[in-house]
Amino acid sequence: MTEEQLIGVPTLMRMAFDGEDMSAIGVDLFRRINADKHDANALLDAASYLILTGKLQEGLAVQGIAIQTRQVYEYPRDMRHASIKLLLVLGPGDLMANSPVEFLMEGQRVALDLLYVTPELGFPNDIPEHDVLMVAVAESDANQALLTYLTEALKAWPKPVLNSPQKIAELSRDAVFAKLSNLPGVMIPSTVRVERSDLARDGVAFYLSGESYPIIIRPIDSHAGEGLEKIEDQQALHAYLAQSNVARFFISKFVDYASRDGQYRKYRLMLIDGRAYVSHMAISARWMVHYLNSDMLERADYRLEEKNCMENFDSTFNIQHHSVLVEMYKRFGLDYVGIDCAETQNGQLLIFEVDSNMVVHNMDSAEIFPYKKVQMPKIFRAFSQLLESKKRA
């Protein structure tokens, strides 16, 4: 029996993003697994389905079975039109554990294979033919051992390698602060990792060089605002720690980055082969800005501002911060990396996060966000051109 094609994360995530009923897909995937426990494509898709529907631990368990069953997965593609073969190296974990490169394939002539690796499994004997290998494993404490393993394993790799695992490992929030703290034109608050018991005992000023409240606190390895809070005073800190069972946190001084109109604007930039592209600009009345919980859907004037930002990015924002972005590209040494940032009122670039696994997609409604249907393909083409240049190198 021929194994059915992999559905893939982008298709499943688009359904979840659009609020579609995914239950029929789930039923069919588990029907296939019950019929053939070695159906690796069904296992991997079922893992993604479970994670997307809120069953994280069940999804990770099924994902582990899938990776033990098979390490290599062929992403859906039409080989007749592919001009480059990309091998994407991933590790186990939730949907933030790896860079979601699959989304960048939309409309591009790229044949993609997914290769799951752990330090215990290593690389399989049969490696798919490829022109370029890209490390998709994201920085996290949980992934440090895998990134260390990949650093050694890929030293003598016979094909071009995109995104050095050693450089990815240097993207922790405190390491990013250390790299950028002396860069002119950049504002990045001191960021320190601290044990909960030490923080409760010693207080904030001890770790932030005398800085006081308000601060930002978040669990180590958290993303998308999970566990992130602004803490106003010592009493609020003790209340936060009392309701959390997390052992370690990042803390940093809160910087009020409201624009002159009182609104908060957060930019997601992608540095691709040293050139900056804007992926989104979210505007909100709240300081904790994430695109999905911002006011972009409700406010046509905010969407118009984002449209203008995208259309004029190269002649405005990119010129104003060009030297800073070029220097950031040099310091991080990564071919493909994302930056979440804002602008302070005095024109500095306020850095929130630098990471290689930021989501860049084209799932937004064409009716509500028509300008994104122009902007996102620019990013996808830039990534494809990066692959082509690596292939020729």
C-alpha positions in Angstrom: 0.0 0.0 0.0 1.3 3.4 -0.9 1.6 5.8 2.0 -0.5 8.9 1.8 1.3 12.2 1.3 2.2 14.4 4.3 -0.4 17.1 5.0 2.1 19.4 6.7 2.0 22.0 9.4 1.1 25.0 7.1 -2.1 23.3 5.8 -3.2 22.2 9.3 -2.3 25.6 10.8 -4.2 27.5 8.2 -7.3 25.4 9.1 -6.8 26.2 12.8 -6.1 29.9 12.0 -9.4 30.1 10.0 -11.3 28.4 12.8 -12.3 25.4 10.7 -13.5 22.2 12.2 -10.5 19.9 12.1 -12.2 16.9 13.7 -12.7 15.0 10.4 -8.9 15.2 9.6 -8.1 14.0 13.1 -10.5 11.0 12.8 -8.9 10.1 9.4 -5.4 10.4 10.7 -6.0 8.0 13.6 -7.9 5.6 11.3 -4.8 5.4 9.2 -2.6 4.9 12.3 -4.9 2.1 13.6 -4.7 0.5 10.2 -0.9 0.8 10.0 1.1 1.8 13.1 4.1 2.5 10.9 2.4 5.1 8.8 4.9 7.8 9.7 3.2 10.6 7.7 0.0 10.0 9.6 1.8 9.9 12.9 3.7 13.2 12.2 0.5 14.9 10.9 -1.5 13.6 13.9 1.2 15.0 16.3 0.7 18.5 14.6 -3.1 18.1 14.7 -3.0 17.3 18.4 -0.7 20.2 19.2 -2.8 22.6 17.2 -6.0 21.5 19.0 -4.5 22.1 22.4 -3.4 18.6 23.3 0.3 19.4 23.6 1.6 16.4 25.7 -0.4 13.9 23.5 1.0 15.5 20.4 4.6 15.4 21.6 4.2 11.7 22.5 2.9 10.9 19.0 5.6 13.0 17.5 8.2 11.0 19.4 6.7 7.8 17.9 6.8 9.3 14.4 10.4 10.3 14.7 11.4 6.9 16.0 9.5 5.3 13.1 11.1 7.5 10.4 13.4 10.5 10.5 12.9 11.8 6.9 9.7 13.3 5.6 9.0 14.5 2.1 7.1 17.8 2.1 4.4 18.0 -0.6 5.8 19.4 -3.8 5.8 19.3 -7.6 9.3 18.1 -8.6 8.6 19.2 -12.2 9.1 22.8 -11.2 11.6 22.6 -8.4 14.9 24.3 -9.1 16.5 23.6 -5.7 16.4 20.9 -3.1 16.4 22.0 0.5 17.0 19.6 3.5 15.6 21.1 6.7 17.0 19.7 10.0 14.6 19.8 12.8 14.4 18.6 16.4 11.4 17.3 18.4 9.1 19.7 20.2 6.1 22.0 19.9 5.5 24.4 17.0 8.0 26.9 18.4 10.8 24.4 18.7 11.8 24.8 15.0 11.8 27.6 12.4 8.5 27.1 10.4 10.3 27.3 7.1 7.5 25.3 5.4 5.5 28.6 5.2 8.2 30.2 3.1 7.7 27.6 0.3 4.5 29.1 -0.9 4.9 29.9 -4.6 8.6 29.0 -4.7 10.4 26.4 -6.8 11.8 24.5 -3.8 11.7 20.8 -3.1 11.7 20.4 0.7 12.6 17.4 2.8 12.3 17.4 6.6 14.9 15.5 8.6 14.4 15.1 12.4 17.5 14.6 14.5 18.2 14.1 18.2 21.7 13.6 19.8 20.6 10.0 20.5 19.3 9.2 17.0 21.9 11.1 15.1 21.7 11.3 11.3 20.2 8.3 9.4 22.3 6.4 6.9 20.2 7.5 3.9 20.3 11.3 3.6 18.0 12.8 0.9 19.8 14.4 -2.0 19.9 18.1 -1.5 21.5 21.3 -2.6 21.4 23.2 0.7 20.9 22.1 4.3 19.2 24.5 6.7 19.2 24.1 10.5 15.7 24.9 11.6 16.2 24.0 15.3 15.4 27.1 17.4 17.4 28.4 20.4 16.1 27.2 23.8 17.5 25.7 26.9 15.9 22.5 25.9 17.5 22.6 22.4 21.1 23.5 23.5 22.3 19.8 23.6 20.9 19.3 20.1 22.5 22.5 18.8 25.8 21.4 20.3 25.5 18.0 18.6 24.7 19.6 15.2 27.6 22.0 15.5 30.0 19.0 15.5 28.0 16.9 13.1 27.8 19.6 10.4 31.4 20.8 10.5 32.4 18.8 7.4 29.0 18.7 5.7 29.5 18.3 1.9 26.8 20.8 1.0 26.2 24.4 2.0 24.7 24.8 5.5 22.3 27.6 6.2 22.1 29.0 9.7 25.0 27.8 11.8 23.7 25.8 14.8 26.5 27.4 16.9 25.2 30.9 16.1 21.5 29.8 16.7 22.6 28.7 20.2 23.7 32.3 20.9 20.2 33.7 20.6 19.0 33.4 24.2 17.5 36.6 25.5 20.5 37.3 27.8 23.0 36.5 25.1 21.2 38.8 22.7 21.5 41.6 25.3 25.2 41.0 25.6 25.7 41.2 21.8 23.7 44.4 21.4 24.1 46.4 24.6 26.9 48.5 23.2 25.4 49.0 19.7 24.7 52.7 19.0 21.1 53.3 17.8 19.8 50.3 19.8 17.9 50.3 23.1 17.8 46.9 24.7 17.1 46.6 28.5 19.4 44.5 30.6 18.1 40.9 30.6 19.1 38.5 33.3 18.1 34.8 34.0 17.4 34.1 37.6 16.1 31.3 39.8 12.8 31.9 41.4 14.2 31.3 44.9 17.0 33.7 44.3 14.7 36.4 42.9 12.2 36.0 45.8 15.1 36.4 48.3 17.3 39.0 46.7 14.8 41.2 44.9 14.9 42.9 41.5 17.5 45.6 42.1 20.2 43.0 43.0 20.0 41.5 39.5 19.3 44.6 37.4 22.2 46.7 38.6 20.0 48.8 40.9 17.1 49.2 38.5 13.7 49.1 40.1 10.1 48.5 39.0 8.4 48.2 36.7 10.0 45.1 35.3 9.1 42.4 32.7 9.2 38.8 33.8 8.8 35.6 31.7 9.6 31.9 32.1 12.8 30.7 30.4 11.9 29.3 26.9 8.5 30.9 26.8 7.2 32.5 23.6 4.1 34.4 22.4 3.6 36.1 25.7 3.1 32.9 27.7 3.8 33.7 31.4 4.9 37.3 30.4 3.9 40.0 32.8 4.7 43.5 33.7 5.4 43.7 37.5 4.9 47.0 39.2 6.2 46.4 42.7 7.6 43.8 45.2 4.1 42.8 46.2 3.1 42.0 42.6 6.3 40.0 42.2 5.5 37.8 45.1 2.0 37.3 43.8 3.3 36.4 40.4 5.8 33.9 41.9 3.1 32.4 44.1 0.9 31.5 41.2 3.8 30.1 39.1 5.6 26.8 39.4 8.3 27.7 37.0 11.9 27.4 38.3 13.7 30.0 36.2 12.8 33.3 34.6 14.2 36.1 32.5 13.7 39.6 34.0 14.4 42.9 32.4 13.5 46.6 33.0 10.2 47.6 31.4 10.7 50.3 28.7 7.6 52.3 27.9 7.7 52.4 24.1 4.4 54.1 23.4 4.4 56.4 20.4 3.4 60.0 20.8 -0.2 59.1 20.1 -0.2 56.7 23.1 -0.3 53.6 21.0 2.2 50.8 20.9 3.7 49.6 17.6 5.7 46.4 17.2 7.5 45.5 14.1 8.6 42.0 13.0 11.6 42.2 10.7 13.3 39.4 8.9 17.0 39.6 8.0 17.5 37.5 4.9 21.1 37.3 3.6 21.7 40.7 5.4 18.7 42.5 4.0 15.8 43.6 6.1 12.1 42.9 5.3 9.1 43.8 7.3 6.8 40.9 8.1 4.2 42.8 10.1 3.6 45.9 12.1 1.1 45.5 14.9 -0.6 48.4 16.7 -2.3 48.3 20.0 -3.4 50.3 23.0 -1.8 47.6 25.1 2.0 47.4 25.8 2.1 43.6 25.3 1.6 43.5 21.5 1.1 40.3 19.6 -0.4 40.5 16.1 -3.3 38.1 16.9 -4.3 40.1 20.0 -3.6 43.6 18.7 -6.3 45.9 17.2 -5.4 45.3 13.5 -8.6 43.4 12.6 -10.9 46.1 14.2 -9.1 49.2 13.0 -8.9 50.1 9.3 -6.7 53.1 10.1 -4.1 50.8 11.7 -4.2 48.5 8.6 -3.6 51.5 6.4 -0.6 52.4 8.5 0.8 48.9 8.2 0.2 49.0 4.5 2.1 52.3 4.2 4.9 50.8 6.4 5.2 47.8 4.1 5.1 49.8 0.8 7.5 52.5 2.0 9.8 50.3 4.2 12.9 50.6 2.1 12.7 54.4 1.9 11.8 55.1 5.5 12.3 52.6 8.3 15.0 50.6 6.6 17.0 53.7 5.8 16.7 55.2 9.3 18.0 52.0 10.9 20.1 50.6 8.1 23.5 50.8 9.8 22.1 49.2 13.0 20.5 46.3 11.0 23.7 45.7 9.0 25.7 45.6 12.2 23.1 43.2 13.8 23.5 40.9 10.8 27.2 40.9 11.3 27.1 40.2 15.0 24.6 37.4 14.8 26.1 35.7 11.8 22.9 34.1 10.6 21.6 33.9 7.1 17.9 34.0 8.2 16.8 35.5 11.5 13.9 37.5 12.8 13.8 40.6 15.0 10.8 41.8 17.1 11.3 45.4 17.8 9.8 48.9 18.2 11.0 52.5 17.8 11.5 54.7 20.9 10.3 58.3 20.7 13.9 59.4 20.3 14.4 57.2 17.3 16.3 54.2 18.7 15.5 50.6 17.8 14.1 48.9 20.9 14.8 45.2 20.7 12.4 42.7 22.2 13.7 39.5 20.7 16.0 38.1 18.1 15.3 34.5 17.0 15.5 32.2 14.0 12.1 30.6 14.5 9.7 33.6 14.1 6.5 32.7 12.2 6.3 34.4 8.7 3.1 33.4 6.9 0.6 34.4 4.2 -2.5 33.2 6.0 -4.2 36.6 6.6 -7.4 37.4 4.8 -6.9 38.8 1.3 -10.0 40.9 1.8 -9.0 42.5 5.1 -5.2 42.6 4.5 -4.8 42.8 0.6 -1.4 44.5 0.9 0.1 41.4 2.6 -0.6 39.4 -0.5 2.0 41.7 -2.1 4.5 41.9 0.8 4.7 38.3 1.9 5.7 36.9 -1.5 8.7 39.4 -1.4 9.9 37.7 1.7 9.4 34.2 0.2 11.3 35.2 -3.0 14.1 36.6 -0.9 14.4 33.3 0.9 14.4 31.4 -2.3 17.1 33.7 -3.7 19.1 33.0 -0.6 18.9 29.3 -1.2 20.0 29.8 -4.8 23.0 31.9 -3.8 24.0 29.2 -1.3 23.6 26.5 -3.9 26.0 28.4 -6.2 28.5 29.2 -3.5 
